[in-house]
Amino acid sequence: MPHYVLTINQRDSREVGDLVGELLRSLRPVDTVLPFQRSVGDEAIGIVPDARTAVDAALIALRHRRWNVGIGVGSVGPVEPDGPAAGGGEGALPDTQSLHDVGGPGLVYARRAVEEAAKAGVRVPVAVDGPDEQVAEEAQSVLRLIGQLVLTRTDAEWAVLDLMVPGVRGQQRPVAAELGITVQAVSKAVQRSFWNEEHACRPAAERLLALVDAVQLPPSSP
């Protein structure tokens, strides 16, 4: 059973200071196998249980426009007393809150992915790595398209979207009432932000992420 490791590091800490604490607060609602925590410097790592949660967490980070996001798909297990990581598998993670207690290919893939996301010229800084490189690239491509929609939204659009629930009908009128704006303004914000299109595309990203570990090969050395 694969795990989904997210390694997230800051793009602009020299200009605006260390914002890892703010990132960790934004990720608290995310369901995790190992909670997001600072790893070193301006970087955080967390392990989530499934592809859907990985997509959720990645888009939360991208929303803030300050983070490189790497998603590694692969096994993660406890570190043995003599140092090497266990091979992973269902139930392999210990009941722990510390990154120091885990290791495995999933973490290696996440490291390679975040390094790819941080490269110059990458417009939407999210990348995916795992045993099946072709499927990882496909998942990455879909995530970058969705991420572009997230990155370009305004604060006014987010004020509307944060009150919306995907798949629920009849929301626009109560959202308009809560914000003190017209229903037409809510409708325009939803349309301009491509919110419906984002949520229509998320299952494709989730399905591809779930297939990245299908061949179960160990990561090669950089």
C-alpha positions as CSV (number, residue, x, y, z in Angstrom):
1,M,0.0,0.0,0.0
2,P,1.6,3.3,-1.1
3,H,1.9,6.4,1.0
4,Y,1.8,9.9,-0.3
5,V,4.6,12.1,1.0
6,L,4.5,15.9,0.5
7,T,7.7,17.9,0.8
8,I,7.0,21.6,0.6
9,N,9.5,24.3,0.8
10,Q,9.3,28.1,0.6
11,R,10.2,30.0,-2.6
12,D,10.9,33.5,-1.2
13,S,12.0,33.2,2.5
14,R,14.8,35.7,1.9
15,E,12.4,38.3,0.9
16,V,9.5,37.8,3.3
17,G,10.9,35.7,6.1
18,D,10.1,32.1,7.3
19,L,6.4,31.3,6.8
20,V,6.5,27.6,7.6
21,G,4.4,28.2,10.7
22,E,1.7,29.8,8.6
23,L,1.8,26.9,6.2
24,L,1.5,24.3,9.0
25,R,-1.6,26.1,10.3
26,S,-3.3,26.1,6.9
27,L,-2.6,22.3,6.6
28,R,-4.0,21.4,10.0
29,P,-7.4,20.3,8.7
30,V,-5.8,17.8,6.3
31,D,-6.1,14.2,7.3
32,T,-2.6,12.8,7.8
33,V,-0.7,9.6,8.5
34,L,2.2,11.6,9.8
35,P,1.3,15.3,10.6
36,F,2.9,18.1,8.6
37,Q,5.9,19.4,10.5
38,R,9.1,21.4,9.8
39,S,11.8,19.2,8.5
40,V,14.7,21.6,8.1
41,G,14.9,25.4,7.4
42,D,11.9,26.7,5.5
43,E,10.6,23.2,4.6
44,A,7.8,21.0,5.9
45,I,7.0,17.3,5.3
46,G,3.8,15.4,5.9
47,I,2.5,12.0,4.9
48,V,-1.2,11.6,3.9
49,P,-3.2,8.4,3.5
50,D,-4.6,8.7,0.0
51,A,-4.4,10.4,-3.4
52,R,-7.4,12.6,-2.8
53,T,-5.8,14.1,0.4
54,A,-2.5,14.6,-1.4
55,V,-4.3,16.7,-4.1
56,D,-6.1,18.7,-1.3
57,A,-2.9,19.4,0.5
58,A,-0.9,20.3,-2.6
59,L,-3.6,22.8,-3.7
60,I,-3.8,24.4,-0.2
61,A,0.0,25.1,-0.4
62,L,-0.2,26.3,-4.0
63,R,-3.0,28.7,-3.1
64,H,-0.5,30.8,-1.1
65,R,1.9,31.3,-4.1
66,R,5.0,30.9,-1.9
67,W,5.7,27.2,-2.0
68,N,7.3,24.5,-4.0
69,V,5.3,21.3,-3.7
70,G,6.7,17.8,-4.2
71,I,4.5,14.7,-4.0
72,G,6.3,11.3,-3.6
73,V,4.3,8.1,-4.1
74,G,5.8,5.1,-2.5
75,S,6.3,3.0,0.6
76,V,7.2,4.5,3.9
77,G,8.1,2.6,7.0
78,P,9.7,2.9,10.4
79,V,13.5,3.3,10.7
80,E,15.1,0.2,12.1
81,P,17.4,0.6,15.2
82,D,20.5,0.1,13.0
83,G,19.5,2.8,10.6
84,P,17.9,1.6,7.3
85,A,14.2,2.2,6.7
86,A,11.8,-0.7,6.6
87,G,10.2,-1.5,3.2
88,G,6.8,-0.1,4.3
89,G,3.4,-1.5,3.5
90,E,0.1,-1.3,5.2
91,G,0.4,-0.7,8.9
92,A,4.2,0.0,8.6
93,L,4.2,3.4,10.2
94,P,4.7,3.6,13.9
95,D,2.4,5.6,16.2
96,T,4.8,8.6,16.1
97,Q,4.8,12.3,15.6
98,S,8.4,12.6,14.4
99,L,9.8,12.5,10.9
100,H,13.0,11.0,12.3
101,D,11.2,7.7,12.9
102,V,10.3,7.1,9.3
103,G,12.1,6.5,6.0
104,G,11.7,4.8,2.7
105,P,11.2,5.3,-1.0
106,G,8.2,7.6,-0.6
107,L,10.4,10.2,1.1
108,V,13.1,9.9,-1.6
109,Y,10.5,10.5,-4.4
110,A,9.1,13.5,-2.5
111,R,12.6,15.0,-2.3
112,R,13.2,14.6,-6.0
113,A,9.7,16.0,-6.8
114,V,10.2,19.2,-4.7
115,E,13.5,19.7,-6.4
116,E,11.8,19.5,-9.8
117,A,9.1,21.9,-8.7
118,A,11.7,24.4,-7.6
119,K,13.5,24.6,-10.9
120,A,13.6,27.9,-12.8
121,G,10.9,28.2,-15.4
122,V,8.4,26.0,-13.7
123,R,5.3,28.2,-13.7
124,V,3.1,26.1,-11.4
125,P,5.5,24.8,-8.7
126,V,4.2,21.3,-8.1
127,A,5.8,18.0,-9.2
128,V,5.2,14.3,-8.7
129,D,7.6,11.4,-8.6
130,G,7.2,7.7,-8.0
131,P,8.0,4.2,-9.4
132,D,6.0,4.7,-12.7
133,E,7.7,7.8,-14.1
134,Q,5.3,8.2,-17.1
135,V,2.2,8.1,-14.9
136,A,3.9,10.5,-12.4
137,E,4.4,12.9,-15.3
138,E,0.8,12.6,-16.3
139,A,-0.4,13.2,-12.8
140,Q,1.9,16.2,-12.5
141,S,0.6,17.7,-15.7
142,V,-3.0,17.5,-14.5
143,L,-2.1,19.0,-11.1
144,R,-0.3,21.9,-12.8
145,L,-3.3,22.7,-14.9
146,I,-5.5,22.7,-11.8
147,G,-2.8,24.6,-9.9
148,Q,-2.9,27.3,-12.5
149,L,-6.5,27.9,-11.8
150,V,-5.8,28.1,-8.0
151,L,-2.8,30.4,-8.4
152,T,-4.7,33.0,-10.5
153,R,-7.7,33.6,-8.1
154,T,-8.2,36.9,-6.4
155,D,-8.9,37.4,-2.7
156,A,-12.5,38.4,-3.6
157,E,-13.0,35.1,-5.4
158,W,-11.6,33.1,-2.5
159,A,-14.0,34.9,-0.1
160,V,-16.8,33.3,-2.2
161,L,-15.2,29.9,-2.8
162,D,-14.3,29.3,0.8
163,L,-18.0,29.2,1.6
164,M,-18.8,26.8,-1.2
165,V,-19.1,23.0,-1.0
166,P,-18.5,21.0,-4.2
167,G,-21.5,19.2,-5.5
168,V,-24.1,21.0,-3.4
169,R,-26.9,22.8,-5.2
170,G,-28.5,26.1,-4.2
171,Q,-25.5,27.5,-2.4
172,Q,-25.1,30.8,-4.1
173,R,-28.0,32.6,-2.4
174,P,-26.9,31.8,1.2
175,V,-23.3,32.6,0.3
176,A,-24.4,36.0,-1.2
177,A,-26.4,36.7,2.0
178,E,-23.4,35.9,4.3
179,L,-21.1,38.1,2.3
180,G,-23.5,40.9,1.7
181,I,-23.2,40.8,-2.1
182,T,-25.6,39.8,-4.9
183,V,-26.2,36.3,-6.1
184,Q,-25.0,37.5,-9.5
185,A,-21.7,38.5,-7.9
186,V,-21.3,35.1,-6.4
187,S,-22.1,33.5,-9.8
188,K,-19.5,35.6,-11.5
189,A,-16.9,34.7,-9.0
190,V,-17.5,31.0,-9.4
191,Q,-17.3,31.3,-13.2
192,R,-14.2,33.5,-13.3
193,S,-12.3,31.2,-10.9
194,F,-13.2,28.0,-12.9
195,W,-14.2,26.5,-9.5
196,N,-16.5,23.9,-11.1
197,E,-13.9,22.9,-13.6
198,E,-11.3,22.5,-10.9
199,H,-13.5,20.1,-9.0
200,A,-14.4,18.2,-12.2
201,C,-10.6,17.7,-12.9
202,R,-9.6,16.7,-9.4
203,P,-10.7,13.0,-9.7
204,A,-8.4,12.7,-12.8
205,A,-5.4,13.9,-10.8
206,E,-6.4,11.6,-7.9
207,R,-6.7,8.5,-10.1
208,L,-3.4,9.1,-11.8
209,L,-1.6,9.6,-8.5
210,A,-3.1,6.3,-7.2
211,L,-1.5,4.6,-10.3
212,V,2.0,6.0,-9.8
213,D,3.1,3.2,-7.4
214,A,1.7,0.4,-9.6
215,V,5.0,-1.0,-10.7
216,Q,6.6,-0.7,-7.2
217,L,10.2,0.0,-8.2
218,P,12.7,1.5,-5.9
219,P,13.9,5.0,-6.8
220,S,17.2,5.2,-8.6
221,S,20.1,7.3,-7.3
222,P,20.0,11.0,-8.5
